[in-house]
Amino acid sequence: MTIGGISIILILGIVNFVLILFQMSTGLRWIKMPFGVHRKTGIAFFITASVHGLLGLIAG
């Protein structure tokens, strides 16, 4: 499964890495964001991580 020759699993892994960096930065207050933004990105991280893991299991 690829998009433009790049694996969907790789794309989701990069997205997850960016989301976890953002979560850590807002949680530690390095970046000031409202709690609602932190919560919504946490939900997005959970969904993308679940899809990333599921595709990894199917592909492996």
C-alpha positions in Angstrom: 0.0 0.0 0.0 1.6 3.1 -1.2 0.8 6.7 -2.0 3.0 8.2 -4.7 5.5 5.4 -4.2 5.8 6.0 -0.4 4.4 3.4 2.1 1.3 4.5 4.0 2.9 2.9 7.1 5.9 5.1 6.7 3.7 8.2 6.3 1.7 7.4 9.4 4.9 6.8 11.3 6.2 10.2 10.5 2.8 11.8 11.3 2.8 10.0 14.7 6.3 11.2 15.4 5.3 14.8 14.7 2.2 14.4 16.8 4.1 13.0 19.8 6.6 15.8 19.6 3.8 18.3 19.6 2.1 16.5 22.5 5.2 16.5 24.6 5.9 20.2 23.8 2.5 21.3 24.8 2.3 19.0 27.8 5.6 20.3 29.2 4.5 23.9 28.3 7.4 24.5 25.9 4.7 25.6 23.5 1.7 27.4 25.0 -1.5 26.0 23.6 -5.0 25.7 25.0 -5.8 22.4 26.6 -8.5 21.7 24.0 -5.8 21.7 21.2 -3.7 19.3 23.3 -6.7 17.0 23.8 -7.6 17.0 20.1 -4.1 16.2 18.9 -4.0 13.4 21.5 -7.1 11.9 20.0 -5.6 12.3 16.5 -2.4 10.7 17.7 -4.4 7.7 19.1 -6.3 7.2 15.9 -3.2 7.5 13.6 -1.1 5.2 15.9 -3.9 2.6 15.9 -4.1 2.7 12.1 -0.3 2.6 11.8 -0.1 -0.4 14.1 -3.0 -2.3 12.4 -1.4 -1.7 8.9 1.9 -2.8 10.3 0.4 -6.1 11.6 -1.4 -6.7 8.3 1.7 -6.0 6.2 4.1 -8.0 8.3 
